Amino acid sequence: MDTVFIRQLRLPAWIGLYRHEKVAPQTIEIDLEIALSDNRVFKTGKVADTIDYGVVVAHIRALLEKERFGLVENLAERIAELVIRDFNSPHVKVSIAKLGVLKDAKLVGVSIERSRS
C-alpha cells in the first residue's frame, strides 16, 4: 500500500474533559498515514493525482478551529472520517498525542486505523 504521511504535526486544539483543559487550547501532535487510492501519481507526476499534504493540514486546522473535543479518541475518529471523505483515501492511520499530560510520560494519546466502507 502506497501512502502519504505527515509526522509530528503540532497544532493547537480545544481538547479535554477536565476544567483546566477547557480554559485554553493545548498543543497536540498528529501523525497520519494516508493510503493512496491508486498509483497514477507515479506515472503522471501530477499533484492532482495524489493527496496534497498541505491541503490535508489545512482541512485539519479548520476542523480544530471550529470544534472542541472531549476525548482524543473523538478527535482521531473525526480526522479519519475527514481524510477518507475529503481525499478519497481507502485507508488512514491517525495517531494523536497530548503533550505533557502525565509527569512521567512525554506523550499520551491514541492511534486508530479506519478504512472506507
Biopython code that builds the backbone (N, CA, C, O; Angstrom):
import numpy as np
from Bio.PDB.StructureBuilder import StructureBuilder

atoms = [
    (1, "MET", "N", (0.849, -1.176, 0.000)),
    (1, "MET", "CA", (0.000, 0.000, 0.000)),
    (1, "MET", "C", (0.893, 1.237, 0.000)),
    (1, "MET", "O", (1.808, 1.359, 0.814)),
    (2, "ASP", "N", (0.615, 2.136, -0.913)),
    (2, "ASP", "CA", (1.356, 3.389, -1.019)),
    (2, "ASP", "C", (0.655, 4.440, -0.162)),
    (2, "ASP", "O", (-0.570, 4.554, -0.183)),
    (3, "THR", "N", (1.437, 5.201, 0.584)),
    (3, "THR", "CA", (0.860, 6.185, 1.493)),
    (3, "THR", "C", (1.573, 7.528, 1.396)),
    (3, "THR", "O", (2.739, 7.620, 1.013)),
    (4, "VAL", "N", (0.836, 8.546, 1.754)),
    (4, "VAL", "CA", (1.379, 9.863, 2.040)),
    (4, "VAL", "C", (1.377, 9.960, 3.560)),
    (4, "VAL", "O", (0.384, 9.612, 4.199)),
    (5, "PHE", "N", (2.471, 10.426, 4.144)),
    (5, "PHE", "CA", (2.466, 10.529, 5.594)),
    (5, "PHE", "C", (2.832, 11.927, 6.060)),
    (5, "PHE", "O", (3.534, 12.675, 5.381)),
    (6, "ILE", "N", (2.337, 12.247, 7.231)),
    (6, "ILE", "CA", (2.640, 13.502, 7.914)),
    (6, "ILE", "C", (3.036, 13.109, 9.330)),
    (6, "ILE", "O", (2.289, 12.397, 10.001)),
    (7, "ARG", "N", (4.179, 13.551, 9.791)),
    (7, "ARG", "CA", (4.676, 13.195, 11.117)),
    (7, "ARG", "C", (4.867, 14.441, 11.981)),
    (7, "ARG", "O", (5.297, 15.493, 11.509)),
    (8, "GLN", "N", (4.540, 14.288, 13.226)),
    (8, "GLN", "CA", (4.779, 15.306, 14.254)),
    (8, "GLN", "C", (4.195, 16.670, 13.901)),
    (8, "GLN", "O", (4.817, 17.708, 14.122)),
    (9, "LEU", "N", (2.992, 16.641, 13.350)),
    (9, "LEU", "CA", (2.260, 17.874, 13.070)),
    (9, "LEU", "C", (1.736, 18.415, 14.395)),
    (9, "LEU", "O", (0.921, 17.770, 15.055)),
    (10, "ARG", "N", (2.189, 19.564, 14.771)),
    (10, "ARG", "CA", (1.772, 20.159, 16.045)),
    (10, "ARG", "C", (0.832, 21.325, 15.780)),
    (10, "ARG", "O", (1.166, 22.289, 15.092)),
    (11, "LEU", "N", (-0.375, 21.192, 16.364)),
    (11, "LEU", "CA", (-1.405, 22.207, 16.188)),
    (11, "LEU", "C", (-2.118, 22.451, 17.515)),
    (11, "LEU", "O", (-2.177, 21.560, 18.363)),
    (12, "PRO", "N", (-2.658, 23.656, 17.697)),
    (12, "PRO", "CA", (-3.456, 23.912, 18.891)),
    (12, "PRO", "C", (-4.846, 23.294, 18.749)),
    (12, "PRO", "O", (-5.437, 23.307, 17.669)),
    (13, "ALA", "N", (-5.356, 22.756, 19.850)),
    (13, "ALA", "CA", (-6.691, 22.147, 19.831)),
    (13, "ALA", "C", (-7.384, 22.377, 21.167)),
    (13, "ALA", "O", (-6.756, 22.380, 22.225)),
    (14, "TRP", "N", (-8.685, 22.568, 21.089)),
    (14, "TRP", "CA", (-9.516, 22.614, 22.283)),
    (14, "TRP", "C", (-9.899, 21.169, 22.569)),
    (14, "TRP", "O", (-10.801, 20.621, 21.934)),
    (15, "ILE", "N", (-9.217, 20.558, 23.521)),
    (15, "ILE", "CA", (-9.430, 19.141, 23.782)),
    (15, "ILE", "C", (-9.256, 18.851, 25.264)),
    (15, "ILE", "O", (-8.341, 19.362, 25.910)),
    (16, "GLY", "N", (-10.137, 18.034, 25.784)),
    (16, "GLY", "CA", (-10.020, 17.617, 27.175)),
    (16, "GLY", "C", (-11.338, 17.683, 27.913)),
    (16, "GLY", "O", (-12.256, 18.412, 27.535)),
    (17, "LEU", "N", (-11.407, 16.906, 28.970)),
    (17, "LEU", "CA", (-12.615, 16.831, 29.793)),
    (17, "LEU", "C", (-12.502, 17.635, 31.088)),
    (17, "LEU", "O", (-13.508, 18.050, 31.663)),
    (18, "TYR", "N", (-11.282, 17.847, 31.533)),
    (18, "TYR", "CA", (-11.071, 18.495, 32.825)),
    (18, "TYR", "C", (-11.167, 20.014, 32.716)),
    (18, "TYR", "O", (-10.886, 20.596, 31.668)),
    (19, "ARG", "N", (-11.561, 20.632, 33.800)),
    (19, "ARG", "CA", (-11.768, 22.089, 33.829)),
    (19, "ARG", "C", (-10.527, 22.837, 33.345)),
    (19, "ARG", "O", (-10.636, 23.774, 32.554)),
    (20, "HIS", "N", (-9.346, 22.426, 33.818)),
    (20, "HIS", "CA", (-8.121, 23.141, 33.431)),
    (20, "HIS", "C", (-7.803, 22.992, 31.937)),
    (20, "HIS", "O", (-7.018, 23.771, 31.398)),
    (21, "GLU", "N", (-8.410, 21.990, 31.257)),
    (21, "GLU", "CA", (-8.192, 21.809, 29.818)),
    (21, "GLU", "C", (-9.156, 22.650, 28.980)),
    (21, "GLU", "O", (-8.999, 22.764, 27.764)),
    (22, "LYS", "N", (-10.152, 23.234, 29.642)),
    (22, "LYS", "CA", (-11.172, 23.989, 28.913)),
    (22, "LYS", "C", (-10.936, 25.495, 28.913)),
    (22, "LYS", "O", (-11.720, 26.245, 28.332)),
    (23, "VAL", "N", (-9.871, 25.940, 29.554)),
    (23, "VAL", "CA", (-9.615, 27.380, 29.633)),
    (23, "VAL", "C", (-8.732, 27.899, 28.500)),
    (23, "VAL", "O", (-8.686, 29.099, 28.231)),
    (24, "ALA", "N", (-8.034, 26.978, 27.843)),
    (24, "ALA", "CA", (-7.148, 27.390, 26.749)),
    (24, "ALA", "C", (-6.877, 26.188, 25.848)),
    (24, "ALA", "O", (-6.925, 25.044, 26.298)),
    (25, "PRO", "N", (-6.596, 26.452, 24.585)),
    (25, "PRO", "CA", (-6.226, 25.330, 23.715)),
    (25, "PRO", "C", (-4.877, 24.764, 24.143)),
    (25, "PRO", "O", (-4.064, 25.459, 24.752)),
    (26, "GLN", "N", (-4.652, 23.508, 23.821)),
    (26, "GLN", "CA", (-3.368, 22.894, 24.098)),
    (26, "GLN", "C", (-2.788, 22.336, 22.799)),
    (26, "GLN", "O", (-3.519, 22.033, 21.856)),
    (27, "THR", "N", (-1.487, 22.208, 22.769)),
    (27, "THR", "CA", (-0.828, 21.688, 21.578)),
    (27, "THR", "C", (-0.945, 20.170, 21.552)),
    (27, "THR", "O", (-0.666, 19.492, 22.541)),
    (28, "ILE", "N", (-1.363, 19.655, 20.403)),
    (28, "ILE", "CA", (-1.390, 18.216, 20.179)),
    (28, "ILE", "C", (-0.424, 17.883, 19.050)),
    (28, "ILE", "O", (-0.049, 18.745, 18.254)),
    (29, "GLU", "N", (-0.033, 16.626, 19.000)),
    (29, "GLU", "CA", (0.849, 16.161, 17.935)),
    (29, "GLU", "C", (0.122, 15.074, 17.149)),
    (29, "GLU", "O", (-0.399, 14.122, 17.730)),
    (30, "ILE", "N", (0.092, 15.221, 15.835)),
    (30, "ILE", "CA", (-0.652, 14.313, 14.964)),
    (30, "ILE", "C", (0.309, 13.641, 13.998)),
    (30, "ILE", "O", (1.164, 14.293, 13.398)),
    (31, "ASP", "N", (0.156, 12.321, 13.852)),
    (31, "ASP", "CA", (0.841, 11.550, 12.815)),
    (31, "ASP", "C", (-0.231, 10.917, 11.938)),
    (31, "ASP", "O", (-1.207, 10.363, 12.443)),
    (32, "LEU", "N", (-0.048, 11.000, 10.636)),
    (32, "LEU", "CA", (-1.004, 10.423, 9.693)),
    (32, "LEU", "C", (-0.288, 9.555, 8.673)),
    (32, "LEU", "O", (0.815, 9.876, 8.229)),
    (33, "GLU", "N", (-0.925, 8.456, 8.308)),
    (33, "GLU", "CA", (-0.543, 7.655, 7.149)),
    (33, "GLU", "C", (-1.806, 7.530, 6.311)),
    (33, "GLU", "O", (-2.791, 6.928, 6.738)),
    (34, "ILE", "N", (-1.767, 8.099, 5.125)),
    (34, "ILE", "CA", (-2.950, 8.174, 4.265)),
    (34, "ILE", "C", (-2.693, 7.349, 3.009)),
    (34, "ILE", "O", (-1.795, 7.658, 2.225)),
    (35, "ALA", "N", (-3.484, 6.305, 2.827)),
    (35, "ALA", "CA", (-3.310, 5.440, 1.665)),
    (35, "ALA", "C", (-3.779, 6.142, 0.394)),
    (35, "ALA", "O", (-4.811, 6.813, 0.377)),
    (36, "LEU", "N", (-3.004, 5.971, -0.653)),
    (36, "LEU", "CA", (-3.403, 6.492, -1.963)),
    (36, "LEU", "C", (-4.410, 5.531, -2.584)),
    (36, "LEU", "O", (-4.308, 4.317, -2.408)),
    (37, "SER", "N", (-5.376, 6.072, -3.305)),
    (37, "SER", "CA", (-6.415, 5.225, -3.893)),
    (37, "SER", "C", (-5.921, 4.465, -5.122)),
    (37, "SER", "O", (-6.498, 3.441, -5.489)),
    (38, "ASP", "N", (-4.859, 4.959, -5.761)),
    (38, "ASP", "CA", (-4.279, 4.264, -6.913)),
    (38, "ASP", "C", (-2.839, 4.743, -7.093)),
    (38, "ASP", "O", (-2.338, 5.533, -6.293)),
    (39, "ASN", "N", (-2.189, 4.271, -8.128)),
    (39, "ASN", "CA", (-0.776, 4.631, -8.324)),
    (39, "ASN", "C", (-0.553, 5.596, -9.495)),
    (39, "ASN", "O", (0.562, 5.684, -10.010)),
    (40, "ARG", "N", (-1.581, 6.310, -9.917)),
    (40, "ARG", "CA", (-1.470, 7.253, -11.038)),
    (40, "ARG", "C", (-0.332, 8.255, -10.877)),
    (40, "ARG", "O", (0.371, 8.554, -11.842)),
    (41, "VAL", "N", (-0.146, 8.774, -9.669)),
    (41, "VAL", "CA", (0.847, 9.832, -9.459)),
    (41, "VAL", "C", (2.252, 9.383, -9.853)),
    (41, "VAL", "O", (3.071, 10.207, -10.260)),
    (42, "PHE", "N", (2.537, 8.092, -9.737)),
    (42, "PHE", "CA", (3.872, 7.602, -10.071)),
    (42, "PHE", "C", (4.114, 7.592, -11.583)),
    (42, "PHE", "O", (5.255, 7.554, -12.042)),
    (43, "LYS", "N", (3.032, 7.627, -12.333)),
    (43, "LYS", "CA", (3.139, 7.679, -13.788)),
    (43, "LYS", "C", (3.063, 9.111, -14.312)),
    (43, "LYS", "O", (3.749, 9.468, -15.269)),
    (44, "THR", "N", (2.216, 9.933, -13.670)),
    (44, "THR", "CA", (1.976, 11.286, -14.183)),
    (44, "THR", "C", (2.852, 12.349, -13.535)),
    (44, "THR", "O", (3.197, 13.343, -14.174)),
    (45, "GLY", "N", (3.215, 12.147, -12.272)),
    (45, "GLY", "CA", (3.978, 13.165, -11.562)),
    (45, "GLY", "C", (3.178, 14.413, -11.249)),
    (45, "GLY", "O", (3.754, 15.468, -10.981)),
    (46, "LYS", "N", (1.854, 14.308, -11.279)),
    (46, "LYS", "CA", (0.991, 15.468, -11.048)),
    (46, "LYS", "C", (0.413, 15.443, -9.640)),
    (46, "LYS", "O", (-0.036, 14.403, -9.159)),
    (47, "VAL", "N", (0.429, 16.598, -8.987)),
    (47, "VAL", "CA", (-0.115, 16.701, -7.640)),
    (47, "VAL", "C", (-1.610, 16.377, -7.622)),
    (47, "VAL", "O", (-2.131, 15.918, -6.606)),
    (48, "ALA", "N", (-2.289, 16.608, -8.721)),
    (48, "ALA", "CA", (-3.724, 16.302, -8.804)),
    (48, "ALA", "C", (-3.999, 14.807, -8.687)),
    (48, "ALA", "O", (-5.125, 14.403, -8.397)),
    (49, "ASP", "N", (-2.980, 13.986, -8.911)),
    (49, "ASP", "CA", (-3.145, 12.536, -8.853)),
    (49, "ASP", "C", (-2.651, 11.934, -7.541)),
    (49, "ASP", "O", (-2.467, 10.721, -7.441)),
    (50, "THR", "N", (-2.440, 12.774, -6.548)),
    (50, "THR", "CA", (-2.021, 12.296, -5.233)),
    (50, "THR", "C", (-2.826, 13.017, -4.167)),
    (50, "THR", "O", (-3.802, 13.701, -4.476)),
    (51, "ILE", "N", (-2.427, 12.869, -2.931)),
    (51, "ILE", "CA", (-3.055, 13.588, -1.825)),
    (51, "ILE", "C", (-2.096, 14.687, -1.396)),
    (51, "ILE", "O", (-0.980, 14.414, -0.955)),
    (52, "ASP", "N", (-2.533, 15.907, -1.527)),
    (52, "ASP", "CA", (-1.707, 17.075, -1.201)),
    (52, "ASP", "C", (-1.681, 17.252, 0.308)),
    (52, "ASP", "O", (-2.686, 17.636, 0.907)),
    (53, "TYR", "N", (-0.539, 16.976, 0.923)),
    (53, "TYR", "CA", (-0.459, 17.031, 2.388)),
    (53, "TYR", "C", (-0.687, 18.429, 2.925)),
    (53, "TYR", "O", (-1.143, 18.580, 4.059)),
    (54, "GLY", "N", (-0.384, 19.458, 2.142)),
    (54, "GLY", "CA", (-0.666, 20.823, 2.577)),
    (54, "GLY", "C", (-2.168, 21.076, 2.701)),
    (54, "GLY", "O", (-2.617, 21.768, 3.615)),
    (55, "VAL", "N", (-2.930, 20.513, 1.780)),
    (55, "VAL", "CA", (-4.386, 20.653, 1.829)),
    (55, "VAL", "C", (-4.952, 19.826, 2.989)),
    (55, "VAL", "O", (-5.898, 20.251, 3.653)),
    (56, "VAL", "N", (-4.380, 18.659, 3.227)),
    (56, "VAL", "CA", (-4.804, 17.842, 4.377)),
    (56, "VAL", "C", (-4.632, 18.632, 5.672)),
    (56, "VAL", "O", (-5.543, 18.678, 6.499)),
    (57, "VAL", "N", (-3.484, 19.244, 5.844)),
    (57, "VAL", "CA", (-3.216, 20.032, 7.059)),
    (57, "VAL", "C", (-4.188, 21.199, 7.158)),
    (57, "VAL", "O", (-4.665, 21.505, 8.252)),
    (58, "ALA", "N", (-4.490, 21.851, 6.057)),
    (58, "ALA", "CA", (-5.447, 22.965, 6.075)),
    (58, "ALA", "C", (-6.825, 22.485, 6.534)),
    (58, "ALA", "O", (-7.487, 23.178, 7.306)),
    (59, "HIS", "N", (-7.267, 21.318, 6.077)),
    (59, "HIS", "CA", (-8.563, 20.774, 6.490)),
    (59, "HIS", "C", (-8.567, 20.445, 7.983)),
    (59, "HIS", "O", (-9.545, 20.713, 8.681)),
    (60, "ILE", "N", (-7.475, 19.867, 8.465)),
    (60, "ILE", "CA", (-7.387, 19.529, 9.895)),
    (60, "ILE", "C", (-7.355, 20.804, 10.734)),
    (60, "ILE", "O", (-8.019, 20.892, 11.767)),
    (61, "ARG", "N", (-6.592, 21.775, 10.291)),
    (61, "ARG", "CA", (-6.519, 23.054, 11.008)),
    (61, "ARG", "C", (-7.909, 23.694, 11.112)),
    (61, "ARG", "O", (-8.279, 24.203, 12.169)),
    (62, "ALA", "N", (-8.667, 23.667, 10.029)),
    (62, "ALA", "CA", (-10.028, 24.230, 10.026)),
    (62, "ALA", "C", (-10.935, 23.468, 10.996)),
    (62, "ALA", "O", (-11.734, 24.076, 11.708)),
    (63, "LEU", "N", (-10.813, 22.153, 11.023)),
    (63, "LEU", "CA", (-11.597, 21.341, 11.958)),
    (63, "LEU", "C", (-11.284, 21.730, 13.402)),
    (63, "LEU", "O", (-12.190, 21.897, 14.218)),
    (64, "LEU", "N", (-10.006, 21.871, 13.706)),
    (64, "LEU", "CA", (-9.595, 22.204, 15.083)),
    (64, "LEU", "C", (-10.012, 23.610, 15.489)),
    (64, "LEU", "O", (-10.218, 23.879, 16.673)),
    (65, "GLU", "N", (-10.138, 24.505, 14.523)),
    (65, "GLU", "CA", (-10.553, 25.869, 14.830)),
    (65, "GLU", "C", (-12.039, 25.975, 15.123)),
    (65, "GLU", "O", (-12.459, 26.875, 15.851)),
    (66, "LYS", "N", (-12.849, 25.067, 14.568)),
    (66, "LYS", "CA", (-14.295, 25.210, 14.729)),
    (66, "LYS", "C", (-14.919, 24.262, 15.750)),
    (66, "LYS", "O", (-16.059, 24.483, 16.161)),
    (67, "GLU", "N", (-14.209, 23.212, 16.173)),
    (67, "GLU", "CA", (-14.807, 22.242, 17.089)),
    (67, "GLU", "C", (-13.966, 22.059, 18.346)),
    (67, "GLU", "O", (-12.756, 22.284, 18.350)),
    (68, "ARG", "N", (-14.647, 21.645, 19.410)),
    (68, "ARG", "CA", (-13.997, 21.271, 20.671)),
    (68, "ARG", "C", (-14.219, 19.779, 20.879)),
    (68, "ARG", "O", (-15.262, 19.242, 20.506)),
    (69, "PHE", "N", (-13.250, 19.123, 21.466)),
    (69, "PHE", "CA", (-13.308, 17.681, 21.649)),
    (69, "PHE", "C", (-13.052, 17.324, 23.106)),
    (69, "PHE", "O", (-12.160, 17.878, 23.748)),
    (70, "GLY", "N", (-13.850, 16.390, 23.620)),
    (70, "GLY", "CA", (-13.630, 15.922, 24.976)),
    (70, "GLY", "C", (-12.510, 14.911, 25.042)),
    (70, "GLY", "O", (-11.623, 15.004, 25.891)),
    (71, "LEU", "N", (-12.553, 13.941, 24.141)),
    (71, "LEU", "CA", (-11.570, 12.859, 24.149)),
    (71, "LEU", "C", (-10.695, 12.891, 22.899)),
    (71, "LEU", "O", (-11.142, 13.279, 21.820)),
    (72, "VAL", "N", (-9.465, 12.485, 23.061)),
    (72, "VAL", "CA", (-8.558, 12.354, 21.935)),
    (72, "VAL", "C", (-9.125, 11.344, 20.932)),
    (72, "VAL", "O", (-8.956, 11.503, 19.723)),
    (73, "GLU", "N", (-9.789, 10.316, 21.435)),
    (73, "GLU", "CA", (-10.391, 9.296, 20.574)),
    (73, "GLU", "C", (-11.407, 9.909, 19.601)),
    (73, "GLU", "O", (-11.453, 9.540, 18.428)),
    (74, "ASN", "N", (-12.217, 10.847, 20.101)),
    (74, "ASN", "CA", (-13.205, 11.511, 19.239)),
    (74, "ASN", "C", (-12.534, 12.328, 18.144)),
    (74, "ASN", "O", (-12.978, 12.324, 16.996)),
    (75, "LEU", "N", (-11.480, 13.017, 18.496)),
    (75, "LEU", "CA", (-10.752, 13.805, 17.503)),
    (75, "LEU", "C", (-10.114, 12.896, 16.458)),
    (75, "LEU", "O", (-10.173, 13.200, 15.266)),
    (76, "ALA", "N", (-9.515, 11.806, 16.869)),
    (76, "ALA", "CA", (-8.901, 10.870, 15.921)),
    (76, "ALA", "C", (-9.943, 10.338, 14.937)),
    (76, "ALA", "O", (-9.683, 10.240, 13.738)),
    (77, "GLU", "N", (-11.106, 10.001, 15.448)),
    (77, "GLU", "CA", (-12.187, 9.497, 14.598)),
    (77, "GLU", "C", (-12.626, 10.552, 13.579)),
    (77, "GLU", "O", (-12.842, 10.233, 12.409)),
    (78, "ARG", "N", (-12.756, 11.800, 14.017)),
    (78, "ARG", "CA", (-13.167, 12.892, 13.105)),
    (78, "ARG", "C", (-12.126, 13.123, 12.015)),
    (78, "ARG", "O", (-12.476, 13.349, 10.856)),
    (79, "ILE", "N", (-10.844, 13.068, 12.388)),
    (79, "ILE", "CA", (-9.796, 13.264, 11.385)),
    (79, "ILE", "C", (-9.796, 12.104, 10.390)),
    (79, "ILE", "O", (-9.642, 12.325, 9.189)),
    (80, "ALA", "N", (-9.965, 10.886, 10.866)),
    (80, "ALA", "CA", (-10.028, 9.728, 9.966)),
    (80, "ALA", "C", (-11.193, 9.876, 8.988)),
    (80, "ALA", "O", (-11.030, 9.649, 7.789)),
    (81, "GLU", "N", (-12.358, 10.253, 9.492)),
    (81, "GLU", "CA", (-13.528, 10.457, 8.623)),
    (81, "GLU", "C", (-13.260, 11.540, 7.590)),
    (81, "GLU", "O", (-13.591, 11.380, 6.415)),
    (82, "LEU", "N", (-12.665, 12.632, 8.022)),
    (82, "LEU", "CA", (-12.354, 13.757, 7.133)),
    (82, "LEU", "C", (-11.429, 13.315, 6.008)),
    (82, "LEU", "O", (-11.678, 13.628, 4.844)),
    (83, "VAL", "N", (-10.375, 12.599, 6.339)),
    (83, "VAL", "CA", (-9.397, 12.183, 5.331)),
    (83, "VAL", "C", (-10.029, 11.220, 4.322)),
    (83, "VAL", "O", (-9.829, 11.360, 3.115)),
    (84, "ILE", "N", (-10.784, 10.253, 4.818)),
    (84, "ILE", "CA", (-11.423, 9.290, 3.911)),
    (84, "ILE", "C", (-12.436, 9.988, 3.005)),
    (84, "ILE", "O", (-12.488, 9.723, 1.804)),
    (85, "ARG", "N", (-13.238, 10.876, 3.584)),
    (85, "ARG", "CA", (-14.277, 11.568, 2.817)),
    (85, "ARG", "C", (-13.698, 12.613, 1.859)),
    (85, "ARG", "O", (-14.001, 12.600, 0.666)),
    (86, "ASP", "N", (-12.874, 13.504, 2.377)),
    (86, "ASP", "CA", (-12.413, 14.649, 1.582)),
    (86, "ASP", "C", (-11.311, 14.305, 0.584)),
    (86, "ASP", "O", (-11.142, 15.002, -0.416)),
    (87, "PHE", "N", (-10.557, 13.233, 0.850)),
    (87, "PHE", "CA", (-9.406, 12.906, -0.003)),
    (87, "PHE", "C", (-9.513, 11.532, -0.664)),
    (87, "PHE", "O", (-8.562, 11.050, -1.278)),
    (88, "ASN", "N", (-10.674, 10.917, -0.529)),
    (88, "ASN", "CA", (-10.953, 9.642, -1.189)),
    (88, "ASN", "C", (-9.898, 8.577, -0.883)),
    (88, "ASN", "O", (-9.565, 7.757, -1.738)),
    (89, "SER", "N", (-9.387, 8.600, 0.328)),
    (89, "SER", "CA", (-8.392, 7.601, 0.724)),
    (89, "SER", "C", (-9.096, 6.305, 1.123)),
    (89, "SER", "O", (-10.118, 6.347, 1.808)),
    (90, "PRO", "N", (-8.567, 5.160, 0.707)),
    (90, "PRO", "CA", (-9.184, 3.902, 1.101)),
    (90, "PRO", "C", (-8.863, 3.497, 2.540)),
    (90, "PRO", "O", (-9.573, 2.686, 3.133)),
    (91, "HIS", "N", (-7.791, 4.065, 3.098)),
    (91, "HIS", "CA", (-7.372, 3.667, 4.454)),
    (91, "HIS", "C", (-6.530, 4.782, 5.059)),
    (91, "HIS", "O", (-5.748, 5.435, 4.367)),
    (92, "VAL", "N", (-6.700, 4.989, 6.352)),
    (92, "VAL", "CA", (-5.915, 6.009, 7.049)),
    (92, "VAL", "C", (-5.570, 5.525, 8.454)),
    (92, "VAL", "O", (-6.362, 4.848, 9.110)),
    (93, "LYS", "N", (-4.392, 5.882, 8.891)),
    (93, "LYS", "CA", (-3.972, 5.654, 10.277)),
    (93, "LYS", "C", (-3.743, 7.027, 10.897)),
    (93, "LYS", "O", (-3.005, 7.849, 10.355)),
    (94, "VAL", "N", (-4.381, 7.264, 12.031)),
    (94, "VAL", "CA", (-4.295, 8.552, 12.723)),
    (94, "VAL", "C", (-3.781, 8.305, 14.137)),
    (94, "VAL", "O", (-4.346, 7.499, 14.876)),
    (95, "SER", "N", (-2.721, 8.994, 14.507)),
    (95, "SER", "CA", (-2.220, 8.958, 15.883)),
    (95, "SER", "C", (-2.227, 10.384, 16.415)),
    (95, "SER", "O", (-1.756, 11.311, 15.756)),
    (96, "ILE", "N", (-2.768, 10.541, 17.615)),
    (96, "ILE", "CA", (-2.819, 11.862, 18.230)),
    (96, "ILE", "C", (-2.265, 11.755, 19.636)),
    (96, "ILE", "O", (-2.629, 10.858, 20.396)),
    (97, "ALA", "N", (-1.383, 12.679, 19.971)),
    (97, "ALA", "CA", (-0.784, 12.696, 21.300)),
    (97, "ALA", "C", (-1.005, 14.048, 21.954)),
    (97, "ALA", "O", (-0.935, 15.098, 21.315)),
    (98, "LYS", "N", (-1.274, 13.984, 23.256)),
    (98, "LYS", "CA", (-1.286, 15.195, 24.075)),
    (98, "LYS", "C", (0.081, 15.274, 24.740)),
    (98, "LYS", "O", (0.634, 14.263, 25.174)),
    (99, "LEU", "N", (0.613, 16.474, 24.813)),
    (99, "LEU", "CA", (1.968, 16.680, 25.322)),
    (99, "LEU", "C", (1.933, 17.101, 26.789)),
    (99, "LEU", "O", (1.122, 17.939, 27.183)),
    (100, "GLY", "N", (2.809, 16.522, 27.581)),
    (100, "GLY", "CA", (2.971, 16.957, 28.957)),
    (100, "GLY", "C", (1.780, 16.734, 29.863)),
    (100, "GLY", "O", (1.612, 17.463, 30.840)),
    (101, "VAL", "N", (0.954, 15.757, 29.571)),
    (101, "VAL", "CA", (-0.233, 15.493, 30.384)),
    (101, "VAL", "C", (0.123, 14.721, 31.648)),
    (101, "VAL", "O", (-0.397, 15.002, 32.728)),
    (102, "LEU", "N", (1.003, 13.758, 31.505)),
    (102, "LEU", "CA", (1.456, 12.974, 32.652)),
    (102, "LEU", "C", (2.901, 13.329, 32.966)),
    (102, "LEU", "O", (3.729, 13.465, 32.066)),
    (103, "LYS", "N", (3.191, 13.477, 34.240)),
    (103, "LYS", "CA", (4.518, 13.881, 34.678)),
    (103, "LYS", "C", (5.611, 12.931, 34.180)),
    (103, "LYS", "O", (6.701, 13.372, 33.817)),
    (104, "ASP", "N", (5.322, 11.655, 34.165)),
    (104, "ASP", "CA", (6.342, 10.664, 33.826)),
    (104, "ASP", "C", (6.313, 10.213, 32.364)),
    (104, "ASP", "O", (7.036, 9.288, 31.994)),
    (105, "ALA", "N", (5.495, 10.846, 31.536)),
    (105, "ALA", "CA", (5.401, 10.463, 30.126)),
    (105, "ALA", "C", (5.526, 11.684, 29.235)),
    (105, "ALA", "O", (4.939, 12.729, 29.514)),
    (106, "LYS", "N", (6.286, 11.551, 28.175)),
    (106, "LYS", "CA", (6.436, 12.642, 27.224)),
    (106, "LYS", "C", (5.144, 12.861, 26.436)),
    (106, "LYS", "O", (4.735, 13.999, 26.207)),
    (107, "LEU", "N", (4.507, 11.766, 26.024)),
    (107, "LEU", "CA", (3.294, 11.824, 25.220)),
    (107, "LEU", "C", (2.288, 10.787, 25.706)),
    (107, "LEU", "O", (2.668, 9.710, 26.165)),
    (108, "VAL", "N", (1.013, 11.114, 25.604)),
    (108, "VAL", "CA", (-0.063, 10.133, 25.778)),
    (108, "VAL", "C", (-1.052, 10.365, 24.658)),
    (108, "VAL", "O", (-1.227, 11.496, 24.206)),
    (109, "GLY", "N", (-1.702, 9.302, 24.206)),
    (109, "GLY", "CA", (-2.629, 9.515, 23.117)),
    (109, "GLY", "C", (-3.269, 8.249, 22.633)),
    (109, "GLY", "O", (-3.395, 7.267, 23.365)),
    (110, "VAL", "N", (-3.676, 8.289, 21.369)),
    (110, "VAL", "CA", (-4.410, 7.189, 20.759)),
    (110, "VAL", "C", (-3.975, 7.051, 19.301)),
    (110, "VAL", "O", (-3.570, 8.020, 18.658)),
    (111, "SER", "N", (-4.071, 5.839, 18.807)),
    (111, "SER", "CA", (-3.812, 5.553, 17.410)),
    (111, "SER", "C", (-4.935, 4.687, 16.876)),
    (111, "SER", "O", (-5.271, 3.663, 17.470)),
    (112, "ILE", "N", (-5.526, 5.100, 15.737)),
    (112, "ILE", "CA", (-6.616, 4.329, 15.140)),
    (112, "ILE", "C", (-6.351, 4.136, 13.657)),
    (112, "ILE", "O", (-5.611, 4.904, 13.043)),
    (113, "GLU", "N", (-6.957, 3.112, 13.091)),
    (113, "GLU", "CA", (-6.931, 2.885, 11.667)),
    (113, "GLU", "C", (-8.360, 2.705, 11.184)),
    (113, "GLU", "O", (-9.156, 2.003, 11.808)),
    (114, "ARG", "N", (-8.676, 3.345, 10.069)),
    (114, "ARG", "CA", (-10.014, 3.253, 9.503)),
    (114, "ARG", "C", (-9.908, 3.039, 7.997)),
    (114, "ARG", "O", (-8.982, 3.522, 7.346)),
    (115, "SER", "N", (-10.872, 2.310, 7.466)),
    (115, "SER", "CA", (-10.936, 2.057, 6.025)),
    (115, "SER", "C", (-12.270, 2.521, 5.486)),
    (115, "SER", "O", (-13.274, 2.533, 6.198)),
    (116, "ARG", "N", (-12.272, 2.902, 4.225)),
    (116, "ARG", "CA", (-13.506, 3.290, 3.566)),
    (116, "ARG", "C", (-14.391, 2.056, 3.445)),
    (116, "ARG", "O", (-13.923, 0.983, 3.063)),
    (117, "SER", "N", (-15.676, 2.212, 3.772)),
    (117, "SER", "CA", (-16.568, 1.045, 3.687)),
    (117, "SER", "C", (-17.198, 0.899, 2.329)),
    (117, "SER", "O", (-17.970, -0.033, 2.103)),
]
sb = StructureBuilder()
sb.init_structure("model")
sb.init_model(0)
sb.init_chain("A")
sb.init_seg("    ")
for serial, (resi, resn, name, xyz) in enumerate(atoms, 1):
    if name == "N":
        sb.init_residue(resn, " ", resi, " ")
    sb.init_atom(name, np.array(xyz, "f"), 0.0, 1.0, " ", f" {name:<3s}", serial, name[0])
structure = sb.get_structure()
